[in-house]
Amino acid sequence: MTDDDRVFKALADPSRRFLLDLLFARDGRTLTELESELEMTRFGVAKHLRVLEEAGLVVVRRSGREKLHFLNPIPIRQIHDRWIDKFTEQHVTALIDLKQSLEEQ
């Protein structure tokens, strides 16, 4: 499985996207904090976090006895640059050309 495949797989689940939203709102949360926001077992949340870690979307750091979870936005940006930018580039170029053409008239 490629890195892109892991990211797409991780983003395919609404619970995992919600976990990413929580980490975006406030980074450095514990499993207990994240679990309190979802209606699922601690094991279920841990399993989702593991998929996010494998995709590189979440980074874990130990602070004493706690594991803190942090959002890593780089894989999402790489997906954006590879899959979205190339499709929007033509539209932006066309708008710039149209603007220049209208300004010349």
ZATI-602257 format. One line per field, with one value per atom (N, C-alpha, C): residue number from 1; chain; atom name; y, x, z. Coordinates in Angstrom, 3 decimals. Last residue first. Example, Ala and Ser with C-alpha at 12.3 -4.5 7.8 and 13.67 -1.06 7.14 Angstrom:
<rs>
i: (2 / 2 / 2 / 1 / 1 / 1)
ch: (A / A / A / A / A / A)
at: (N / CA / C / N / CA / C)
yy: (-2.250 / -1.060 / 0.030 / -5.690 / -4.500 / -3.300)
xx: (12.850 / 13.670 / 12.900 / 13.190 / 12.300 / 13.200)
zz: (7.080 / 7.140 / 7.870 / 7.800 / 7.800 / 7.800)
</rs>
This chain:
<rs>
i: (105 / 105 / 105 / 104 / 104 / 104 / 103 / 103 / 103 / 102 / 102 / 102 / 101 / 101 / 101 / 100 / 100 / 100 / 99 / 99 / 99 / 98 / 98 / 98 / 97 / 97 / 97 / 96 / 96 / 96 / 95 / 95 / 95 / 94 / 94 / 94 / 93 / 93 / 93 / 92 / 92 / 92 / 91 / 91 / 91 / 90 / 90 / 90 / 89 / 89 / 89 / 88 / 88 / 88 / 87 / 87 / 87 / 86 / 86 / 86 / 85 / 85 / 85 / 84 / 84 / 84 / 83 / 83 / 83 / 82 / 82 / 82 / 81 / 81 / 81 / 80 / 80 / 80 / 79 / 79 / 79 / 78 / 78 / 78 / 77 / 77 / 77 / 76 / 76 / 76 / 75 / 75 / 75 / 74 / 74 / 74 / 73 / 73 / 73 / 72 / 72 / 72 / 71 / 71 / 71 / 70 / 70 / 70 / 69 / 69 / 69 / 68 / 68 / 68 / 67 / 67 / 67 / 66 / 66 / 66 / 65 / 65 / 65 / 64 / 64 / 64 / 63 / 63 / 63 / 62 / 62 / 62 / 61 / 61 / 61 / 60 / 60 / 60 / 59 / 59 / 59 / 58 / 58 / 58 / 57 / 57 / 57 / 56 / 56 / 56 / 55 / 55 / 55 / 54 / 54 / 54 / 53 / 53 / 53 / 52 / 52 / 52 / 51 / 51 / 51 / 50 / 50 / 50 / 49 / 49 / 49 / 48 / 48 / 48 / 47 / 47 / 47 / 46 / 46 / 46 / 45 / 45 / 45 / 44 / 44 / 44 / 43 / 43 / 43 / 42 / 42 / 42 / 41 / 41 / 41 / 40 / 40 / 40 / 39 / 39 / 39 / 38 / 38 / 38 / 37 / 37 / 37 / 36 / 36 / 36 / 35 / 35 / 35 / 34 / 34 / 34 / 33 / 33 / 33 / 32 / 32 / 32 / 31 / 31 / 31 / 30 / 30 / 30 / 29 / 29 / 29 / 28 / 28 / 28 / 27 / 27 / 27 / 26 / 26 / 26 / 25 / 25 / 25 / 24 / 24 / 24 / 23 / 23 / 23 / 22 / 22 / 22 / 21 / 21 / 21 / 20 / 20 / 20 / 19 / 19 / 19 / 18 / 18 / 18 / 17 / 17 / 17 / 16 / 16 / 16 / 15 / 15 / 15 / 14 / 14 / 14 / 13 / 13 / 13 / 12 / 12 / 12 / 11 / 11 / 11 / 10 / 10 / 10 / 9 / 9 / 9 / 8 / 8 / 8 / 7 / 7 / 7 / 6 / 6 / 6 / 5 / 5 / 5 / 4 / 4 / 4 / 3 / 3 / 3 / 2 / 2 / 2 / 1 / 1 / 1)
ch: (A / A / A / A / A / A / A / A / A / A / A / A / A / A / A / A / A / A / A / A / A / A / A / A / A / A / A / A / A / A / A / A / A / A / A / A / A / A / A / A / A / A / A / A / A / A / A / A / A / A / A / A / A / A / A / A / A / A / A / A / A / A / A / A / A / A / A / A / A / A / A / A / A / A / A / A / A / A / A / A / A / A / A / A / A / A / A / A / A / A / A / A / A / A / A / A / A / A / A / A / A / A / A / A / A / A / A / A / A / A / A / A / A / A / A / A / A / A / A / A / A / A / A / A / A / A / A / A / A / A / A / A / A / A / A / A / A / A / A / A / A / A / A / A / A / A / A / A / A / A / A / A / A / A / A / A / A / A / A / A / A / A / A / A / A / A / A / A / A / A / A / A / A / A / A / A / A / A / A / A / A / A / A / A / A / A / A / A / A / A / A / A / A / A / A / A / A / A / A / A / A / A / A / A / A / A / A / A / A / A / A / A / A / A / A / A / A / A / A / A / A / A / A / A / A / A / A / A / A / A / A / A / A / A / A / A / A / A / A / A / A / A / A / A / A / A / A / A / A / A / A / A / A / A / A / A / A / A / A / A / A / A / A / A / A / A / A / A / A / A / A / A / A / A / A / A / A / A / A / A / A / A / A / A / A / A / A / A / A / A / A / A / A / A / A / A / A / A / A / A / A / A / A / A / A / A / A / A / A / A / A / A / A / A / A)
at: (N / CA / C / N / CA / C / N / CA / C / N / CA / C / N / CA / C / N / CA / C / N / CA / C / N / CA / C / N / CA / C / N / CA / C / N / CA / C / N / CA / C / N / CA / C / N / CA / C / N / CA / C / N / CA / C / N / CA / C / N / CA / C / N / CA / C / N / CA / C / N / CA / C / N / CA / C / N / CA / C / N / CA / C / N / CA / C / N / CA / C / N / CA / C / N / CA / C / N / CA / C / N / CA / C / N / CA / C / N / CA / C / N / CA / C / N / CA / C / N / CA / C / N / CA / C / N / CA / C / N / CA / C / N / CA / C / N / CA / C / N / CA / C / N / CA / C / N / CA / C / N / CA / C / N / CA / C / N / CA / C / N / CA / C / N / CA / C / N / CA / C / N / CA / C / N / CA / C / N / CA / C / N / CA / C / N / CA / C / N / CA / C / N / CA / C / N / CA / C / N / CA / C / N / CA / C / N / CA / C / N / CA / C / N / CA / C / N / CA / C / N / CA / C / N / CA / C / N / CA / C / N / CA / C / N / CA / C / N / CA / C / N / CA / C / N / CA / C / N / CA / C / N / CA / C / N / CA / C / N / CA / C / N / CA / C / N / CA / C / N / CA / C / N / CA / C / N / CA / C / N / CA / C / N / CA / C / N / CA / C / N / CA / C / N / CA / C / N / CA / C / N / CA / C / N / CA / C / N / CA / C / N / CA / C / N / CA / C / N / CA / C / N / CA / C / N / CA / C / N / CA / C / N / CA / C / N / CA / C / N / CA / C / N / CA / C / N / CA / C / N / CA / C / N / CA / C / N / CA / C / N / CA / C / N / CA / C)
yy: (45.576 / 46.186 / 47.510 / 44.686 / 45.212 / 45.942 / 43.614 / 44.841 / 45.487 / 41.306 / 42.364 / 43.686 / 39.869 / 40.196 / 41.341 / 39.539 / 40.304 / 40.745 / 37.965 / 39.258 / 40.126 / 35.671 / 36.467 / 37.866 / 34.783 / 35.151 / 36.027 / 34.210 / 35.220 / 35.707 / 32.162 / 33.408 / 34.533 / 30.216 / 30.758 / 32.069 / 29.692 / 30.231 / 30.857 / 28.571 / 29.809 / 30.473 / 26.267 / 27.253 / 28.594 / 24.890 / 25.314 / 26.402 / 24.342 / 25.197 / 25.721 / 22.454 / 23.855 / 24.795 / 20.065 / 20.247 / 21.699 / 20.293 / 20.087 / 20.259 / 20.589 / 21.699 / 21.496 / 17.969 / 19.076 / 20.208 / 16.061 / 15.713 / 16.895 / 17.204 / 16.226 / 16.087 / 19.001 / 19.438 / 18.491 / 17.296 / 18.502 / 18.919 / 15.472 / 15.002 / 16.173 / 17.250 / 16.542 / 15.985 / 18.000 / 19.012 / 18.344 / 15.595 / 16.157 / 17.193 / 15.262 / 14.320 / 14.842 / 17.620 / 17.490 / 16.470 / 17.891 / 18.246 / 18.003 / 16.067 / 16.319 / 16.615 / 16.595 / 16.569 / 16.849 / 14.571 / 15.828 / 15.613 / 13.233 / 13.075 / 14.452 / 11.961 / 13.096 / 12.941 / 9.727 / 9.818 / 10.966 / 9.955 / 10.194 / 10.157 / 9.839 / 8.590 / 8.736 / 12.138 / 11.369 / 10.063 / 12.241 / 13.279 / 12.624 / 11.145 / 10.810 / 12.017 / 11.762 / 12.068 / 11.706 / 10.908 / 10.693 / 11.035 / 12.291 / 12.000 / 11.910 / 11.623 / 11.887 / 11.449 / 10.976 / 12.127 / 12.530 / 8.696 / 9.866 / 11.117 / 6.387 / 7.251 / 8.499 / 5.448 / 4.704 / 5.518 / 7.276 / 7.278 / 6.595 / 6.465 / 7.825 / 7.950 / 3.902 / 4.053 / 5.443 / 4.629 / 3.822 / 3.929 / 5.893 / 6.675 / 5.936 / 3.679 / 4.751 / 5.593 / 2.321 / 1.673 / 2.716 / 4.116 / 3.763 / 3.130 / 4.028 / 5.281 / 4.994 / 1.340 / 1.804 / 3.081 / 1.368 / 0.507 / 0.967 / 3.042 / 3.468 / 2.666 / 3.008 / 2.529 / 3.106 / 5.925 / 4.600 / 4.244 / 8.678 / 7.642 / 6.275 / 11.151 / 10.189 / 9.175 / 12.649 / 13.375 / 12.444 / 10.979 / 11.650 / 12.389 / 10.262 / 9.279 / 9.956 / 12.478 / 12.197 / 11.246 / 12.200 / 13.422 / 13.181 / 9.670 / 9.896 / 11.126 / 10.147 / 9.205 / 9.429 / 13.695 / 12.304 / 11.449 / 16.181 / 15.563 / 14.124 / 18.025 / 17.497 / 16.892 / 20.758 / 19.700 / 19.194 / 21.666 / 21.727 / 20.512 / 21.608 / 22.606 / 22.777 / 19.404 / 20.711 / 21.827 / 17.416 / 17.749 / 19.072 / 17.426 / 17.700 / 18.111 / 16.689 / 17.998 / 18.388 / 14.090 / 15.091 / 16.504 / 12.957 / 12.999 / 14.027 / 13.202 / 13.934 / 14.033 / 11.391 / 12.811 / 13.675 / 9.082 / 9.509 / 10.969 / 9.002 / 9.088 / 9.554 / 8.700 / 9.941 / 10.089 / 7.434 / 7.162 / 8.457 / 8.239 / 7.691 / 7.508 / 8.915 / 9.996 / 9.487 / 6.449 / 7.094 / 8.158 / 6.046 / 5.083 / 5.725 / 8.222 / 8.135 / 7.177 / 7.456 / 8.722 / 8.670 / 5.020 / 5.061 / 6.333 / 5.881 / 4.932 / 4.958 / 7.471 / 8.086 / 7.181 / 5.457 / 6.492 / 7.170 / 2.217 / 3.435 / 4.425 / -1.173 / 0.000 / 1.248)
xx: (-8.391 / -9.434 / -9.800 / -6.733 / -6.116 / -7.122 / -8.469 / -7.738 / -7.092 / -9.285 / -10.250 / -9.585 / -6.841 / -7.515 / -8.502 / -6.393 / -5.441 / -6.066 / -8.646 / -8.431 / -7.498 / -8.135 / -9.337 / -9.187 / -5.764 / -5.762 / -6.956 / -6.807 / -5.751 / -5.685 / -8.606 / -9.103 / -8.072 / -6.827 / -7.850 / -8.399 / -5.402 / -4.707 / -5.699 / -7.456 / -6.821 / -6.093 / -7.976 / -9.023 / -8.438 / -5.546 / -6.073 / -7.126 / -5.344 / -4.374 / -4.896 / -7.049 / -7.475 / -6.551 / -5.723 / -7.019 / -7.480 / -3.422 / -3.280 / -4.605 / -4.420 / -3.772 / -3.729 / -5.326 / -6.263 / -5.644 / -3.265 / -4.543 / -5.464 / -0.877 / -0.824 / -2.150 / -1.684 / -0.782 / -0.792 / -3.312 / -3.853 / -2.981 / -1.414 / -2.551 / -3.146 / 0.165 / 0.751 / -0.339 / -1.648 / -1.148 / -0.553 / -1.860 / -3.056 / -2.630 / 0.770 / 0.227 / -1.030 / 0.913 / 1.734 / 1.181 / -0.385 / -1.119 / -0.344 / -0.674 / 0.395 / -0.283 / -1.802 / -2.139 / -0.880 / -0.898 / -0.793 / -1.138 / -1.414 / -1.633 / -1.661 / 0.491 / -0.212 / -0.260 / 0.358 / 0.663 / -0.178 / 1.685 / 0.650 / 1.214 / 3.688 / 2.937 / 1.894 / 5.654 / 5.511 / 4.823 / 4.559 / 4.812 / 4.582 / 5.254 / 5.056 / 5.410 / 3.487 / 4.652 / 4.297 / 2.478 / 2.321 / 3.627 / 0.773 / 2.067 / 1.856 / -1.294 / -1.205 / 0.175 / -0.840 / -1.700 / -1.691 / 0.429 / 1.256 / 0.462 / -0.916 / -1.003 / -0.142 / -0.501 / 0.103 / 0.091 / -2.137 / -0.682 / 0.019 / -4.670 / -4.209 / -2.696 / -4.699 / -4.796 / -4.294 / -4.594 / -3.508 / -3.513 / -7.030 / -5.800 / -4.607 / -8.736 / -8.797 / -7.525 / -7.942 / -7.796 / -7.818 / -8.703 / -7.287 / -7.017 / -11.483 / -10.770 / -9.283 / -11.915 / -12.288 / -11.556 / -11.051 / -10.373 / -10.665 / -12.963 / -11.559 / -10.768 / -15.962 / -15.094 / -13.686 / -17.859 / -17.307 / -16.351 / -18.698 / -19.537 / -19.045 / -16.234 / -16.850 / -17.690 / -15.035 / -15.740 / -16.490 / -13.603 / -14.761 / -15.604 / -11.426 / -12.499 / -13.762 / -9.786 / -10.402 / -11.585 / -9.059 / -9.722 / -10.445 / -7.808 / -8.988 / -9.763 / -5.614 / -6.645 / -7.923 / -4.878 / -4.686 / -5.801 / -3.748 / -4.774 / -4.405 / -2.360 / -1.765 / -2.760 / -4.430 / -3.427 / -2.983 / -7.512 / -6.571 / -5.669 / -8.496 / -9.014 / -8.078 / -7.157 / -6.948 / -7.379 / -8.201 / -6.783 / -6.443 / -10.817 / -10.561 / -9.109 / -10.337 / -10.926 / -10.682 / -9.404 / -8.500 / -9.019 / -11.789 / -10.600 / -9.593 / -13.315 / -13.711 / -12.534 / -12.002 / -12.005 / -12.388 / -12.624 / -11.227 / -11.129 / -15.368 / -14.851 / -13.401 / -15.586 / -16.021 / -15.522 / -12.992 / -13.889 / -14.283 / -11.165 / -12.442 / -13.448 / -8.703 / -9.685 / -11.068 / -7.391 / -7.608 / -8.700 / -7.321 / -8.018 / -8.347 / -5.705 / -7.088 / -7.912 / -3.322 / -3.990 / -5.448 / -2.724 / -2.945 / -3.690 / -2.360 / -3.430 / -3.754 / -0.071 / -1.338 / -2.519 / 1.805 / 1.489 / 0.161 / 0.597 / 1.407 / 0.990 / 0.852 / 0.000 / 0.907)
zz: (-23.520 / -24.365 / -23.875 / -21.540 / -22.750 / -23.630 / -19.697 / -19.341 / -20.556 / -20.999 / -20.739 / -20.389 / -20.988 / -22.245 / -22.071 / -18.259 / -19.066 / -20.384 / -17.626 / -16.966 / -17.803 / -19.174 / -19.403 / -18.811 / -17.947 / -19.369 / -19.706 / -15.405 / -15.550 / -16.997 / -16.080 / -15.486 / -15.595 / -17.019 / -17.916 / -17.376 / -14.668 / -15.835 / -16.803 / -13.150 / -12.702 / -13.870 / -14.643 / -14.429 / -14.012 / -14.524 / -15.822 / -15.656 / -11.736 / -12.411 / -13.742 / -10.752 / -10.649 / -11.415 / -11.135 / -11.781 / -11.739 / -9.654 / -11.091 / -11.828 / -7.004 / -7.700 / -9.207 / -6.375 / -6.536 / -7.340 / -6.261 / -6.870 / -7.121 / -5.156 / -6.251 / -6.984 / -3.198 / -4.255 / -5.446 / -1.609 / -2.249 / -3.427 / -0.716 / -1.520 / -2.292 / 0.757 / -0.384 / -1.303 / 2.729 / 1.788 / 0.557 / 4.068 / 3.424 / 2.396 / 5.068 / 4.070 / 3.358 / 6.851 / 5.640 / 4.646 / 9.277 / 8.056 / 6.763 / 11.973 / 11.009 / 9.670 / 15.260 / 13.843 / 13.025 / 18.035 / 17.313 / 15.850 / 21.229 / 19.792 / 19.131 / 23.892 / 23.311 / 21.799 / 26.425 / 25.003 / 24.454 / 29.768 / 28.766 / 27.346 / 31.572 / 31.353 / 30.253 / 29.977 / 31.209 / 30.908 / 27.028 / 28.025 / 29.381 / 23.771 / 25.188 / 26.042 / 20.808 / 21.657 / 23.085 / 17.567 / 19.008 / 19.709 / 14.841 / 15.441 / 16.943 / 12.112 / 13.542 / 14.022 / 9.506 / 9.783 / 11.250 / 8.725 / 8.969 / 9.289 / 8.574 / 7.391 / 7.546 / 11.110 / 9.999 / 8.712 / 12.511 / 12.711 / 11.541 / 11.642 / 11.352 / 11.512 / 12.735 / 11.278 / 10.866 / 15.457 / 14.885 / 13.352 / 15.790 / 15.915 / 15.317 / 15.565 / 14.566 / 14.601 / 17.899 / 16.599 / 15.472 / 19.867 / 19.725 / 18.357 / 19.542 / 19.283 / 19.061 / 20.327 / 18.990 / 18.605 / 22.987 / 22.020 / 20.590 / 24.095 / 24.099 / 23.068 / 22.075 / 23.152 / 23.010 / 21.208 / 20.930 / 22.056 / 20.580 / 21.178 / 20.724 / 21.390 / 20.473 / 21.237 / 23.317 / 22.254 / 21.294 / 24.917 / 25.512 / 24.476 / 23.341 / 23.569 / 24.098 / 23.635 / 22.334 / 22.478 / 26.326 / 25.852 / 24.532 / 26.248 / 27.097 / 26.645 / 24.608 / 24.173 / 24.970 / 24.704 / 25.119 / 24.535 / 22.371 / 23.219 / 23.551 / 20.717 / 21.931 / 22.895 / 19.457 / 19.333 / 20.705 / 18.718 / 19.838 / 19.780 / 16.097 / 17.041 / 18.234 / 15.097 / 14.465 / 15.411 / 16.679 / 16.833 / 16.165 / 15.684 / 17.102 / 17.331 / 13.031 / 13.329 / 14.781 / 13.445 / 12.874 / 13.134 / 14.398 / 15.261 / 14.753 / 12.058 / 13.255 / 14.235 / 10.415 / 10.040 / 11.234 / 11.826 / 11.758 / 11.329 / 11.404 / 12.778 / 12.786 / 8.595 / 9.249 / 10.688 / 6.544 / 7.673 / 8.382 / 4.646 / 4.187 / 5.314 / 5.620 / 5.462 / 5.060 / 5.487 / 6.787 / 6.693 / 2.717 / 3.582 / 4.922 / 1.952 / 1.476 / 2.337 / 3.302 / 3.628 / 3.188 / 2.052 / 3.503 / 3.915 / -0.586 / -0.272 / 1.219 / -0.291 / -0.691 / -0.355 / 0.334 / 1.322 / 0.995 / -0.856 / -0.937 / 0.156 / 0.000 / 0.000 / 0.000)
</rs>
